[in-house]
């Protein structure tokens, strides 16, 4: 009988077994592959060892074993629906880099599962590549597996790799567990390779013999190796005697937690079981992705993260979870996995906050999107088809953030499908529109050849602006675009826009005193392209000029650039080491810095960041610039600036003290000589620019002084308006005004309530019958939506059963509210959201809501009486449609 091991025990037993056989235990590599642009995520245990398979002679060790965290989005639509498909999973593996080969790999695999795990040998099958006689003979003659339980399969099943576009690959042999005939198809020839669920593959032994290059050519490896992968969750399922991976020890706490908080979970409902599976699995996946800084976005890895979070959130909605809940589950995941992945504990709060913020953002749009989806379904049925059009799928994606796979799942739940081909065509149209727009804006960038002053290309664009703001230059090439001249100089003191720093301002002056003002400097490849617009009678004759940088603007820019470095370092110290730069702008008047973070900076954090930066400024540290090799810079801990590309030689800019670095970054920009030259630093604003990306703006030097003076002037005007005796009395006076305003609001609310009480009694006399339904339409003398809802609640309770259309004049807009009592929703099929949409058209407005309550707004106040009258006729027509023939 198999050992009923917990998942953590399986990890420990596996690593121990292979360490005893000379393997080095290697920690899991990140889910985001290092230095491998061909992979979106780490999808197998061998990814971190690709170079060792390709060059085993250079390998640090010859044998390795690992528990690798992996992520695959290829079968996302099957996750939760089958008992074994996962997006995030762990892979147990043992590897040989030119050391042992098939004989040892097969023998050790057999020994581990039968001797250590005590799995029943009679239930184990093996498959081999159909041409691999060597592996088949090892299984039969050396292991003793009966020939009848060795199956030969083709390339689809038993040839693996590479992981990505290139790398090691080769034939494989897989081990299967026979779950029993009750899981099979009943066919006489049922065996591994059959499409049924009887035989579950649990360990893949890959024999890398080839390296696939960029052309797809298979080149024999100098020495063949071994790459095995065993899904930890599938193995736990088998050892724990479960029918699904979702019932194993690391998933059950997540499922139980959801069942505890979900208002409506039916353990016998197959759809609810699928929902529990999806939520539990995706909670694990987003926890691991967010821990590595893969935040939700609309592209790449971030898009995958957003898809799975939304997939889980929608299933939670199905179970009655209308508020964010996934963030609660991330803590359970961390409790289960932090011992093997200790980095999770350090990121616990950050993961929860990112999850909650993204889920809340999605839930805000989900209800509107679901209403739109219901409308699409109704329209599709009216068109006598079960295929949702590609245009509608695109609208749900583009307007409401529904990924097409989510729409496909929702469609399947109501017996429909989506037109995937037409959706992709709509996406292609959008891409083409974007390209056309970009091309339109790029027309002026059409390549115009340079005219070289000496008739041939000459050396140009040497940047000398670090050391001088003024120098004699020679124009070596020019070209004209309308009234704008572009030119190349033999050398230039002007910094070209790049790395977040704006281009220098400045002038070119001829000996005769004619001066051209620069409108821009841009770096294209190795060229510094300067631009000047000619006005009046100016011409651009002559080749020799004096180039002069606007020194004040440059100095202000240098202040802001060095302050940006100090800000980046301060954010890491105050907010957390997860902070990474996502964009920047360094201009003379301000600096802007975008960074990855999940929540607004608190006032205390802002003060701490300002104190950190200003402490460095007041200490007047030297700002050192040094050109080194890229390897030397990495060893020193230099941070790369966003948007910059680096060669073998790089420029470090750092501020250091005897106790360590205050800041150290790779940067080609312009900086002050000492931090004291910055003067003063002040954060003036912060905002969210994308999911998980915050932006702060700050000022330095005289711009910071001006900002303080502007605030003083504002405070002075407020002081005068509230008649405060001095600035110190201001807070008390403002609070007094707020308290008085709150008291007046309460008085108004009480007055409105009295009006409602007086009105509702008379209004009940205006109830009429429409096709057996009690109906009331009335305008109320209130001024806000809240009061209108109170009126609706009171009338609905008194009517017991009926439909109401209420209106009010909210300022310069008309407000509508429609309610339908629950009995009429279920028995007559009436919906408040459908009714309010039609009535709102009369007042030139729109709205929506739920079947029982919906609201709308409109521009035309004068048509409120007409809208109330039309409401009755619209209700009559709806009741006719709902009446059975």
N, C-alpha and C positions, 0 to 999 in steps of 0.2 A: 504494500500500500504506500502511495506517495506521502512524503512528509508535508504536512499542512503548515508550511512556513508563511510568516507574514512577509510583506514585500521588502521591508528593510532587512530581514534575515536572509532573503534570497540574494540581495545585493552583497551582503557580507560573505555568504558562503561562496558565491561565484568568484569574487576578488581573491579570497583566501586560497581557493583551489588553484588558480592560475599563478598566483605569486609563489606558491609552493613548487610550481613547475618552471620557475625561472623567469617569470614575466614581471615587468615593472608596472606597478599600479600607477596609472596616469589619470589625473583629474579630468573631469568633463571640460571640453572646450565650450565657448559661448554658443548660444543659439544663432547669433549673427556671426557668420564665418569670418575668420581673420584672413585678410589678403587673398580672398577668393571671390572675385566679382561674378563668377559663373553661377553662384548659388545665392538664392534669396535667404535661405535658412540652412542651418546644419541639419541634414536629413539622415545621417547615418554615422555610426561610430568611427568609420574610417576617415572621415573628412579631415580631421586634424593630422592624419598620418599620410596624406596623399603624396607629399614630397618624399617621404621615406620609402614608399612603395616604388616611386619612380627612380630614386637614387639610394638603394639600400646600403651601398658602401659608405655613404655619408651619415647613415642613421646613428643617432646618439645611443640607441639600444636596439637589440635584435628582436626582443619579444616585449609585448605590452598587453595590458588588460585595462578595461575601463568600463564605467557606467556613464554613458553619454546621453545628455538631454538632447532630444531631437524634435523637429517640428516639420510637418508636411501638410500642405493645404490642398493636395491633389484630389483627395477623396472627401472633401469637407461636407458635401451634401449627404454622405453616407454616415457621417459621425452621429451617433446617437440612435440611428435606425437599425444598425447591425450590432451584434454582441461584441465586436472586436475592433472596429475602426476608431482611430483616435487622431487628433491633430497634434497634440503634444504627447510624447511618450519617451520612455527611457530605453536605451539599448545596451544590453550586456554584450561585451565583445572581447575576443582575444585575437592578437595579431602577431604575425611573423613577417619580418622584413629580410627576406633572403635567408632565413634560418631553416625552420622545419616546414614541412609541406603536408600533403593530403593524409598520409598515414597517421601522423601524430594528431592532426586536427580532428580526424574522424574518431580515433581511439579515445582521445580525451573527452570529446563531446559525449560519447557513449558512456564513458566512465562517470562523468559528472551527473548525467541524468539518471543513470541506473543505480550507481553506488552511493552518491551523495544525496540526490533528491529522492531516491528510492522509487522512481517511476517504473511502472510495470513494463518490462521489456516486450511482453506480448502485444501491447497496444501501440508500440512505436513502429512507424514506417519511415522509409527514406526515399527520396527522389534524387536522381542524378541527371546531368546533361546527357542527351541521347547518344552522344559520341564518346562519353567519358567511361571507357571500359575500366580504367585504373581505379576510379572511385567505386564503381560497382563491385569490383573484385575485393577491395578492402572491406566493404560492408559485409559481403557474403563470407569470405574466407578468413578474414582476421577478426572481425567483430562477431561473426556468427549469426547475422541477421538472415533469416530465410529469404531465398531468392524471390519468393512470391510476394514479399513485402518490400521489394526494391523496385521502384518505378522509374522508367526513363521518360523524361519530358523534354520539350523543345526550348528554344531560346527565350520565349516569353516567360517561362517559369524557372529555368535553370541556367541562365547566363546573366550575370549581374554587372552593373556599372556601365560607365563610370559615374561617380557622384558629381554631377555637373557636366559641362561640355567636354572636358578632357580628364585624363587620369587613368589609374589602374582599373582593370576589369578582367573578367574571366568566367569560366564555368563555375557552377555551384552545386552543392548538395544540400537538400533541405530535410529536416526532421519533422515528422507529423505525429500527432496524437489522435488515436481513434476514439472519438466521443461515443461511438456506439451506433447500431443500426437505426435507433429511434431518431437520430439527427440526419439520417441519410435520405437518398432519393429512392431507395428500394431497388435500384438497378443491379443486375447480376454482375456487372463489371465496375461497380462503384469502388473507387480507390483514389489516392491522392491525384489531383489534377481534375477531378470531377467538380462541377459547379456547386454541388450541394455543400452543406455545412458539417458533414460527418467527420472529415479529416481536417484538423486544425494545424497549420504550419506554425512552428514555434521557434525553430533555430535554423538559420541560414548559414551554411559554411561555404564561403566564397574562396575560390582558388585563383587569385590574381596572377595571370600569366602574361598579360599584355598591358601596354600603355596606349590609350587612344589619344591621338594628337588632334589639332584643330581641324584637320581635313577628314577626320573619321577613320584614319588608317590605324590598324592594330599592329603595334610594334612589340615583339617579344621583350619582356622585362629581362634585364641582365640576370636577375635571380628571382624566381617565382616566390610568392609570399602567401600568407593566409590572412583572411579578413572575415571574421564571423560576426553575426548580429542576431541576438535573441531578444525579442520584445519582452521586457520585464513584466508589463501588465498582463500580457497573454499567458506568460508562464505562471504568474500569481493566480490567474483564473483557473488554470489546470490543477495546480497544487492545492488550491483552496476548495476545489470541487464545485465551482460556480458555473452557471450557464452563460455568464456575461462578465466582461472586465469591469462593468459598472457596479458589480456586486462584491468586488474585492475590498480588502480592508482600507485602502487609501481613497476609495471613491465613496464608500458607505457614509462616512461622516458628512460629506457634502450633500448627498441625497437626503440624509436625515435632517440636516439643517434646513433645507428647502421645504421639506414636508412639515417642519415645525412652524415655519413662518408664512407658508402659502395658505390663503383663505380657502381655496378649493382644490384639493388634490384627491383624486380617486385612484387608489393603489391598483385597482382592477382595470382601469381605463388604459388601453395600450398607448393612446396619444399622450396621456399624462406620464406614462413610463418613459416614452421617448423624450418628453420635455425634461424630465429629471436627469436623464442621461446627458442630454445636450448641455444643460446648465452646469452639471458637475464637471464634465469634460472641459467646457470652455472656461470655467472659473480657474481651473488648473492652467490652461493655456495662456490666458491673459495675465495671470500672476507671473508666469515665467517670462513672458514677452516684456511686460512693463518693468520687471526687475532689471532687464538689460537695456532699458531706455528706448524700446520700440513702442512709441506712443501712437495712438490713433491719428490717422491722416487720410488723405484721399489718393495716396499713391504708394507703390512699393510695399515694404513690410508693414508700414502704418495702416495701409488699406486692409491688409489681411487682419491685423489686430482689430480694426474697427468692425469688419465683417463679423468676426466671431463674437465680439461683445454684443453687437446688435442682434445676432442670431439667438444668443442666450437671453437677452433682455426681452425679446418678443415672446419667447417661451415662458418666461416668468409672468408676463402680462396674461398669458393664457391661463396660468394657475392663480390669477387674482392678485398678483404682485404689481400694484400700480405705482409704487415708489421705488427708488433705487435700492437694490438689495445685493447685487453681485459683490459690492465692496466688502460686505460682511463675510462672504465666502473666501475671499483672498486670505484672510487671517487663518482660516482652517487649513488651506493649502500650505501656508508657510509653517504652521504647526507640524504638519506631516513631513515636510521636505527640508526644513532648515538644517537638520543634522548633516545631511549629505551636501546641501548647497547653502552654506552659512551666509552667503551674500543676501539671501532672502530676508533674514532677520533685520539686517541694516536698512533694507528698503521697505519694511512693513508699512509704515505710515504713507510713504510716497505712493506705493502701489494702490492702497485703499483710496487715496484722494484722487488719483488719476482715474481709477475705475468709477468712482462715484460721480465725478464731474462729467465724464463721457456718457455714462448711462443717463444722468439727468438731462443732458443735452439731447439725447436720442428720444427719451420719453416725451419731451416737449413737442417733438415733431411726429411721434408715432401715432398719436390719436388722430391728427389731421391726415396723416398718410393712410391710416387704416380706413378712414371714411372715404378717402379717394379710391382706395383699393376696392372697397365695397361697391362704389359707384361704377368702377371699371368692370367688376364681375357682373353687375346688373346689366350694364350696357352690352357686354359680351354675350350674355344669355339672350338678350333681346335681339341680337344679331344672329341667333340660332347657330352659334359656334361655341366650342369649348377651348379655343386657343386665344389667349390674350395677345393683342397686337403688340408688335415691337415698339410702336410709338407710345403706347400706354406704359409699357415696361420702362421705356426710357424716361418718361415723365416722372414715374415713381422714383426712379434713380436720381434724376437730375434735380427735381424739385423737393422731394421728401427724403432723400438719402437712403432709399431701399435698394440694396445691392440686388442685381438680377437673380442671383441664386436664392435670395430670401423671398423675392416675389415668386419664383418658381415653386418653392416649398409651400408658400401660402396658396398658390394656385392649385397645387396637388391636393391640398387639404379640402378644397371645395370641388374636386373632380375636374380640374382644368389643367392646362399646360400653358407655356409661354412660347411666343415665336422668337426663339433665340437668334435666328439668322437675321430677322428684321431688326431686332434690338441692336445687334452688332453693326448693321447698316446705318442705323440712327447714330450710333457712337462714331462711326467713320465719318458721317456728315458733320458732326460736331468738330471732330479733329480737323476736317478739311476747312470748316469755317474759321477755325482758329488759325490754321496755316495761311488762309487767304488774308485774314486780318493782319497777321504778322508780315506777310509779303507786301501788303499795301503800305504798312509803316516802314518797310525796309526798302521801298523803291528808291529813296534818296541815297541808299547805301550801295546802289548799283556800282559795280567796280569801274572806276574811271582811272586810266593809267596815269602814273606819275610822269611829269616832265622833269628830267634830271638836268640840273644847271650846266653840267659839263658833258651832257650827252650820254652819260653812262652812270650806272648805279655807283654811289660812293658811300663810304662809311658814314653812319649817322646814328642818332638817338642815344648817344652816351649820356647817362643821367649823372649830373654833377651837383644836383640840388641839395644833397645832404650837407655840403660844405659851403655853398655860396648861394646867394639870392640874386646875384647880378653877374653877367659875364658877356663877352663878345661872342657872337655866334654867326654861323654862315648857313644860309638856306641852301640845301643840296637838292631838294626836289619840291615841286608844287603842283597843285591841280585846283580847278575851280568848280564849285557847285553853286550855280546862280550867283548871288552876291557874297557867297562865303568862299574864302580861300583856305585850302588845307596845305600844310607844308611840313617837311621834315628838316630838322636842323642837325648840323654835324654833332653838336652836343646841346644839352638843354638843362636849365635849372628848374624847369617846370615839372612838378609831380603830376603824372597822368592818373586819372581816376582808377582806383583798384584797391582791393582789400578793405573795402568800406570807406576809405578816405576819398573825399572829393578832390577833383583836380584843382591845381593852383590857379589863382587869378594872376594877371600880369600884363605886361606890355612889351612890344617890340618897337625900338626907336632907331631911325636912320640918322646919319650924320647931319642931315639938313633939318632935323627936329621933327620930321613927320613920325607920328606915333600910331601904332595899331594896337587896339585892345583885344586880348585873347577872349574868345567865347567858349573855349573848351580845349582840353588836352586828353586824348584817349590813347590807350596802348592797344595796338592790334598786332599780335605776334611780338616781334622784336622792335616794331616801329612805334615811336612816340608821335602821334598825329596831332599837330597843333591846328587850331581853327581861329580865323579872324574875319569879322564882317566889315567890309569897306563901306564907308558912308561919304556923302558929299562928293568932293572932288578927289578923294584919296585914290591912290593907285598902289600897286604892289610891285613896283620896279625895284631893282637892286637886290643884292644877295647878302649884304653885310648889315647886321643889326646889333644893337645892345639889347639883350634879353633881361628883363627885370621882374622879379616875382613881387607880388603884393605882400610885403613883409609882415604887415599887421595881420592880414588874413591867414598867412602861413603860420605865424606864431600862435594865433588863436586855435588853428587846426591842430598844431602840435600839442598844445595844452590838452585838447579834447581827446587826441589819440592816445597819449600816455595815460590819461585818466580812464580811458576805456579799458586798457590793460589792467589798471589797478581795480577797476570795478569788477572785471571778470574774476580776478583773484579773490576779491572780497566776497562776491556771491558764492564762490565755492566754500569759503571759510564760514560764512554766516548761514547760508541756505542749505548747502550740502554739496558733496563732491559729484553728485549726479548732474550738476549744472554744466551744460555745454553750450557753446555759442551757436546760434541759429541764424545770425545775420547782424550787420551793424552799419551805421552811417556815422562818419566823422566829418563834420563840417566846421567852419569857423564859429558859427553861432551856437552850436549845440552838438551833443552826441546822442546817438540812439543805439540801444543794445538789445537784441533779441536772444532769448535763452530758453532752453528746455526746462520747464518747471510746470507744476500741476495746479497751483493755486496762487492767488494774489499775494504779494509781499505784505506782511503786516506792518503797521506803523513802527513797531519795535524793531523789526528786521530792517526797515528802511533807515532808521536811525543808526543801527549797528553797522550797516553797509557804509553810510556816509561817514561815520566815525572812523571806520577802517581806512577808507580812502584818504580822508583828511589827516589822519595820523601819519600816513606815508608822506603826504604833501608837506606837513609842518616839520617833519624830520629832515626834509631837504636831502633825500638820498640821491646819489649819482645815478643817472640812467645810462646803462652801458649797452653799446651796440657791438656785436662781434660776429664775424663770418666764420663758420665752422662747417664740418661735414654734417650731413643729415644724421648720421649715427651718433656723433658727439652730441648733437642737440637733443636727440631722443634720450640719451643716457643722462643728460643734465636735467631732464624733465620738462623740456620746453613744450608749450601748448601751441598747436597750429591754429592760425587765424582762419575764420570762415571764408571760403571762396578763393583762397590762395593756392597756387600750385608751386611745388618746390622741386628743385633739382638736387644734384648731389651736394652742392654748396649752398648753405642757407644763412640767413642773417637772423641772429638772436637779439632780442631787445629784452633786457632784464634789469630789475631793481633788486639788489641783494643787500643783506646786512651780515654781520658776523654770525648770526644765528641761523641764516638760511635765506631763501628767496622770498621776497614780497610778491614778485611777479616775474614770470619768464615765458616769453612767447616767441614764435617764429613770425617775423613781420618785416616787410619791405617798406613800411611807411615812415613818416617823418615824426620825430619826437623831440621833446624838450631835453635839455642837457641835465637838469636836476629836477626832482619832483617839486621843489619849492616854487619853480616857475609857473606851476599850474595855478597857484594862488589859493583857490578855494573850489570845492566841489559840492554840488547840490542836485539831488534827484527832484525833478519837477513833475513827473507823471509816470504812471504805469498803466498798462492795459493788456488784454488778451488779444493776440493776433491770429491764433489757431489753437486747435486742441493740444494742450500740453506745451504751448509756446507763449511766454510772456515777453512784454516789451517795456523797457524803461527808457525815459529820456532824461538827460541831465545837462547842466551847464557848469562852466568853470570860469575863473578869472573875473573880468569886468562884467561878463554876461550874468554870472551868479550874483554880483552886486546889484545889477539892474533888476534882476528877478526879485530880490529882497525888497528893493525900493517900490516896485510895482505892488507887491503884496502889502507893504506899509500903507500905500495910497488907498488901496481897496479897504483895508481895515479902518482907515481914517474916515472914509465915506460911510461905512457901516456904523461907525461910532457916532457920527453926526446924525444919521437917520434914526437911530434908536435913542438918541439923546443921552448917551453915556458920558459921564463926567470925565473919564480918562480911559485909556486902553485897558487898564486893570479892572474897570467896571463893565467892560464890554460883554464878557461872558454872561454875567448875571442879567444884564439888560436883555440880551438876545433870548436867554432862557425864559425870561418873563414874557416876552412877545410870543414865544412858542406855546407856553402854558395857556395864555389868553386865547390863542388860535385854537388850541385843543378844546378849551371850554366852549367856544363858539360853535365848533363842529358838533359837539355833543348836543348843544341847544338846537341846532339845525336838524340833527338826526331825530331828536325827540319830537320836534315840530312835524317832520315828515311822517313819523310814526302815527302821530295824532291824525294827520290828514288821511293816512291810509285806513286807519280804524274807522274814521267817519265816512270814507268813500266806499269801503268794501261792502258795508251793509246795503247801501243803495244799489251798488253794481250787481249784487246777486239777483236783483229783480230783472236784470237784462239778459239772463241766461235763456237761450232758445235751443230747440231740438233740431239737429241736422241728421237726417237718416238714422234716427234712434240714438244719436250721440249728443250729450249735453255740450253746448258750445257757448263761449263767452269771448267777446272782443271789446276791449276798453282802453282808453287813454288815461294815464294816471298823472296827477300834478306833482311829480317828483323829478329830481334832477340828476340821479345817478343810477347805475346799473344795480348796485347793491340794494337800494330801496325797491327797485322793480322786482328783484328776486324775492324780497320779503313779502311783497304783495302776491307774487305767484305762489309762494309756500302757503300763505293764509288761504287763498282762494282754492287751491288744489285740495287742501284738507277739508274745506267746507263742501266742495263739489263731490268729493269721493270718487266720482268717475266723470271724465270729461276732457275737453280740449280748451285751452285758453290762449288767446293772442293778446298780449299786453304791450302798450306803447308808452313812451315818455320822451320829453324834449330835454336832452342832455347837452346844455349849451347850444352850440350851433349845429348839432347833429341829432338825428332821430335814432332812438333806441327801441329795439323790438325784443320781446321774449315770448317764446312759445313753449307751453308745457302740454304733455300728453300723459294721462295717468297710466300706470303699468298694465292694467287690464286691457286697455285699448291697444297698447303696443302688441301684446301677445295674442289677443283674440281678433282684433280687426286689422292688424298689420300697419297701424298708423305710426308715423315717425315725426317727432318734433323737428329733427334736423332737416328732413326733406321739406316739411311745410314752411319752415322759416326761410329757406333759400328762395322759394317762390314768392312769398309775401315781400321779402326784402327788395325784390326787383322793382316793386312799385315806388319805393323811396330812393331808388338809385343806389342800392347797397348790396351787401352780401353778408353771409355768416354761416354758422354751423354749430354743431354740438353733438349731443347724444340723442338716442331715440326718445327719451323721456323729457329732455330739457335742452333747448337750443336758443342762441341769441344771435342778433344781427345789428348792424349799424347802417345808417344811410345818410345821404346828403340833403334830401328834399323834405324839410319839416312840414311844408304845406300839404304834402300828400299822405300824412299819417291817417286821416279819416278814410281816404280811398283805400289805403293798405288794409285797414281793419275790415272794410266792407269786402274787399277782394279776398281776404282770408277765408271768409265764409264760403265763397264760391269755389276756392281752391280745395277746401276741405271736402265739399260736396263731390268734386270730381275725383278726389282720392278715394273716397268711400265707395264710389261707383266702381272704380277699378278693382278695389279689394273685395267687392261682393262676389261670391261664387256664382257661377252660371247655373 
